[in-house]
Amino acid sequence: MELVRGANTVVEGNSLRVAVTGATPGSVDLMVFQLGAGNKVRSDADFIFFNQPVSPEGAVRIGDGGVVDINVASVPADITMLSVAVSLDQNVAGALAAVANLGASIQTVGGTPISAPALGLTTERAAVLIEIYRRGDSWKIRNVSAGWDGGLADLVTAFGVSVDEEPAPVAADGIRTVPDEAKLSMVKREKLDLRKREVAKVLLTKGGNGIRARVILVIDKTGSMNKQYKTKVVHRVVERMIPVAIQLDDDGKLEPYLYAVGFHKLPEISVHEAESWSETYLHLRGKHGGFNYDAIGAVNREIPIMTEIVSGLNPGATPTLVLFFTDGGFSERREIAKLMRAASALPAFWQFVGIGKANYGVLEKLDDMDGRIVDNAGFFALDDIDTVSDAELYSRLLSEFPDWYKAAVAAGVTR
């Protein structure tokens, strides 16, 4: 019997042997997770691998040659699932899709042999091959064939195994991953991965792959933005800016501000908290999440928020990318121009994005502004951000940043 991806069948008997083809110690490592509530391990002892080959009660045992022996009758009652997984060693380049004949075959005493080939893998460096899970008084097997581009760290974190926090790993194709991605569902991770690829593609094309930068997100909170908030356009802005932070920022987090006359500096945005963060903090008025939104007004005044960001920049420091979303205003044209000229000596590139049909004033003249050490700002308008593909959005958003970075390094503005 062959199980295609997503298919399942009943386990016959209590004893089964899982043989994983393609698993080679030091190249493709084999492991099993005993999972309980919330699909998490009870402790690190439920992580069975080459240095800890037997589960605490002896129900699961990894042997030589990629073989796992399991006695489901001995699996503790609070364990609901066994996940059999593989991961490329950190010194091995590429992805699991390149591993020949990767998959699992399952044999039970007196039962029909079951084959579960790894199907549909593309860029994953770690993946769950099969799940053996309880259904009432029985056990079933499912071909999962799904995983994580980030490799072992993301895999074990997803199942609740504690790991030492390390800098975001970089895959062979330059796409970065942060640990919090493991807390997303498979569907959300796949969507995020596609967006990260588009970000990485733009940076690679422009010679900006490898740049590390703070990423600050500024969003207009004025009354004219009512439609953008009501229809949750601003929520989707946050979602689409997170891949930029993952690719550029060491911790993959966005530093957000909302502004009107005044401004609020809000808690950082992590990838796995983006939806709850947006629901908590994206508002035009009232009190939410400990912030008084009425206190910062309802009309535009950009100088205070821009001055706040400038005050946090130090000459020659790590670069900062400011993503500034607004529907226009910018009435203090002379003051803004003066500030941008002074800010050109500081390590920040300001990417202004117009959302909604509006008069953007001085923003449309940034490229022609004289008196700057380096060209430190760009602007483009999107009448409807929801109609713009990720490829186009990230191309327009990031195409000038690598050029600024090279010029800023040459001028001693940043490092």
N, C-alpha and C positions, 0 to 999 in steps of 0.2 A: 504494500500500500504506500503510495506517495502522497504526502501532504504538500499542497501548494501554499504559498504565503497566505497566512490568515486562517487556513483550514485547521480543523481539530478532529480528534477521535478519542474514544475511550481507551484507557489503559487496561489491559487484561492481566490479572494477577497482581502480586505485590512486588515482585523483584523484576527489575529491568536494567538492562545495560545500554548506555548511550555511548556510541562510538562517534567521535567528531573527526571527520576527515579535514585535512588542511591545517590542523593544530600542530604546531611544532614549538617546543619550549625555546624561549629566547627570540622567537620570531612571531608566532601567533600563539598567544597564551590562552589557556583554557581555564574557566572558572565557573563556579556555581554559587548562586545566592539563595539562601533560605529566607523567604519573605513572609512577614506576618501582616499586622495592621498597617494600612496605608501603603502596602507594597514596599515595606522597609525591613531591613534586617533588625533583629532584636538587639544584637550587639555585633561587634566586628568578628566574633566567633562564627557567625553565620555566613561569612565570606570564605568559601572553600576554594583554594588555589594551590599552586605548586609548593609554597612554603607552609601551607596549612591544609593538607590534602584530605582531612577527614572532618566531618561535622561533629559538633560536641557530643551528640548521642550516637554517632556512628551510622546514621541512616544514609549518608552521602559520602562517597569515597572516590577521589580522583586517582586513577592508576596510570601506568605507563602507556604510551602510544595513543593518547587522547581518548582514554576510556573512562567513563564515569559509571560506577555501580550504585544503584539506588534501591533501597527497600522502603517503599512508601508506607508500609505498616508501622515502621519505626520512626517516621517523621513526627515530630511533636505536634500536638493538637492545635497549638496556636500558630503553626506554620501553614499558610494557605497556598503557597506557590513556590516552586523551585525554578529559577531561571538559569538556563545553561547559556553561557556567553563566551565570547572570544574578544581579544584585543590585540592589535599590533603592538609589538614592543616599541618603546619610544625611539629606539635607534633605527627602526625600519621605516623607510619612506613609503609613501603611497597610501593606498586604501585597501580595505578588505575585499573589494570587488575584484582585485587582481589575484587573489589567492585561489589557486586551481582547486576545483571540486570541494569547495567549502560547504559544509553541511553536517547533518547528524543522521545517524541511523539508529533505530531503537529496536531492541529485541527483548521480548518478555518470555518467560518460561511457558512453552506450549502455545504462545500467541503468534499472530501474524506479524512478520517483520514490517517495520514502518520506516520510510525514508522521508527526511525533511531537508531538502537541499536549500542552501542560502540563496534566496531569489530577490532580485530587485535592489540589491545594494549598489551604491554608486560611490560616494566619497567618504563613507563611514570608516573610522579607524577602530571603533569598538561597536559590538552589536550583540543583541540577544538572539540566539539561533532558535531555541525552543523554550516554551514554558510547560511545566508539568503542574497542573493545578487541581484543587479539590472542586468537585461538583456533587454536593450531597454526600453520599457514602462512597462515591467513586472518585477516581482520578482521571483527568483527561490530558492530552498533549496537544499543543498548538504550535504550528510553524509561525514564528514571529518575524524573523529576518528584518530587523530594524535596529537602528542604533544611533551613534553619536559621532560627528566629525571630530570632536575634541579628544577622542580616545579614552584611555583607561580612567583618567581623573573624572571625566564627566559620567562615565558608566557607574563607577562605584559611588559617586556622590548622589546620583539619582536614586540609588537603593539604600542610602543612609549610612554608608560606610564612611568613617571619619578619615580625612586625608589632610596632610599638611598643605596649607594654602601656598600656591606657587603663582608666579606671573602667568598671565594668559598665554597658553601655548599657541604656536603658529604652525599651521599645517604646511605641507610641502608647496601648496599653491598660494601661500601667503595669507590665507584666511584665518583670522584669530578667533579664539573661543574663550569665554569666561565661565567659571564654575556655575554661576546662577542659571545658565542655559539648561542645565540638567534638570531644573525644577519645572521646565515647561513640558507640555504634552508633546507627543510625537508630531502632531499636525502643526503646532505652533513653531516647533523647532525647524521643521521642514520649510515653513514660510520664512522664518528668520534666516535660515541658511541661504535661501535664494537671494534675499536682500543683501546679506553680507557679501555674497559673490559679486553682486553688482557694484557695491562700494569698493571692494578690492580691485575689481577690473578697472574702475576709473583711476584709482590711485596708481595702479601698475602702469597703465597707459601713459599717465602724466609723470611717471618717474617719482611718485610719492609713496610707493610701497615701503614700509619700514618707518615712516614718520610716526613719532609718538607725541600726542598733544592732549591738553585738557580740552574738553568740549563743553561749552556753555550754551544753553538754550534760553532764549528770551522770547516771550510770547506777549503780544499786545492784549491788554485787558480793558479796552475802552468800550464805550457803549456801542460804537459802530461795528464792533465785532460780535454783536448779539447773535447773528445768524450762524457765524462760525462756531460759536459755543453751543447753540441750540441744536445744531445738526451734527455736533461732535467732530467737526473738521479738525479742531485743535487736538482732540484725542488721537486722531489718526496722524497728525503731525508728530506727536510724541512717539507713537509707535514706529514711524518711519525714520526718525532720527536716532533711535537706539542702535541700529546696525552701524551707524557712523561712529558712535562712541565706542562700540566694541572693537572696531577696527583701529581706532586711533588712541583711545585712552587706556592707560595701564590697567585700571580697574573696570573699564567698560561701562562707566556710569556717566549719566548726564547731570550737569549742574544747572538747575532751572531757576528762572526768574519770571514773574509776571509783573507787568508795568502798566501804569497809566500816568497820572501826575507824579505819584510816588511809585514804589515798587515793593515787592516781597521776594526775598530769597527763600525758596522752598526746599524741602528735603531732597536729596539726590534721588535719581530715578535708576533703579536696577531693572534689568531685563525681565525678571520673573514677576516684578511688582508693577509693571507699567499700567495695566488695566486698573488695578485698585488705586494706584497713585493718581491717575487721571480723574477717576470718580471722586476722589477725596479733595484734590487741589485745583481742578480746572473750573473756575467759577468767575462770574462777572461781579457778583455782589453777595452780601450776607457774610456770615461767619462759618468757616469750614476748616477742619483740621487744625484748629488753634489760631487761624489767621482771620483778620477783619478785612474783607475785600473792599468794603465801602471806604475804608480809611485811606486807600491809595488813589481814590478818585475814579473818574469815568471818561476823562479826555486825555489826549496825548500830551506828554512832555518828555522828550527823550533824554535831555541833558542829565537828569539825576541818575537814571539807570546806566547810561553810558559812562558817566563819571565814576559810579560805583565799580564798574568792571575795570576801568582804567586804573583805579586806585589799587587794585589787586595784582597789577602787572609789574614785573621788575625787569629792567633792561638786561638782556643776555640770558634770561631764564628759558625754561622749557616753553615751547610755543603753545598758544591757545587759539582755538577755533571758536568764534562766536557766531552762532546760528540765530539770526534775529528775524522773527516772523511778525509782520505788521500789515495792517490794511491802509497805512498811509498816515498823513498828518505832517509831521516833521516841519512845523512852522518856523522853528528857530534856525533858519538856514545858515545864517552867518556864524552863530555859536557852534552849530554842529560841524560845519566845515573847519572851524578853528580847532575844535577838539580832535577831529580826525587827522588833521595835519600834525598836531602834537603827538597823537597816539601812534603815528607811523614810526616813531623811535622805540616803540614798545613791542614785545613779542606776541602780537595778536593779529589775526586776520578776521575781518568782520564780513560775514556773508549775510547780506540783507535779502529777505524774500518777501515779496508782496503777495498777500493772499486776498482774493476778492478784487473786484474792479474799483479802483480808487486813484486818487491823485497822490503820487509818491514824491513829488517835489524834488528836494536835493538828492535823494537816493538815486535818481536817474542820471545824475551828473557826476557820480563818484569816480567813474573811470577817467574823467577828464580833469579831475581836481589836481592842481599843481601844488608845489610847496611841500611835498612829502618825501621822506627818505626812501621809502619803498611804497609801491601801490598796495595799500593795506585793506582794501574793501572791494566788494563786488555786489551787484544787485541784479535780480531778475524778478519778474512778476508772474504769478500763476493765477489766472482768473478762477480756476477750479482745480485744486490740487488732486482731487479724487480722479480726475480724468487723465492724469499724467502717470506714465508707467514708471516703475522703479528705476529702470535703466536711464530714462530721460531725467528723472528727478535728481538722481545722484550725480549724473554727468554735469548738470547745470549747477548743482550745489557745491561740487568739489573740484571742478576743473581749474579754478584759479588758485586754490589753496596751495598745491605743490609748487607753483611758480613763485608765489609769495614766499614760501618757505626757503626756496633756494636763494632768492634775492635777499631775504632777511638774514640768512646765515652769512652770505657774502658781505653784508653791511655790518655784521656784528650785532644785529638786533636780537637774534635768538641763537640758540645752539643746536 
